[in-house]
Amino acid sequence: MFLFFEKAIIGMAFLRIISGSIEILVALLILKYNDVEKALVINSSLALIGPIILILTTTIGLFGLADKISFTKMLWIFGGVACILYGVKGN
């Protein structure tokens, strides 16, 4: 039996696989350099990756639901994501 996945599901899963792979790569780089200053710089670079993946996967998911959800609800979802990003943003 063959399983057929929606394009949105495949895209979202692929982005999460890429994100996890980047996390593992960063952990290996931290171990390789064995220096706290370099580790902090490398770890800080992940601060860009997380929100980008969150926004992209949410966008793909919403495009997958575009025919099932109203435009107003899409705006609420994007607003919620924006609030999450604002709330976790460091000062």
Secondary structure, DSSP 8 states (H G I E B T S, - for coil): ------HHHHHHHHHHHHHHHHHHHHHHHHHHH--HHHHHHHHHHHHHHHHHHHHHHHHHHHHHTTTTS-HHHHHHHHHHHHHHHHHH---
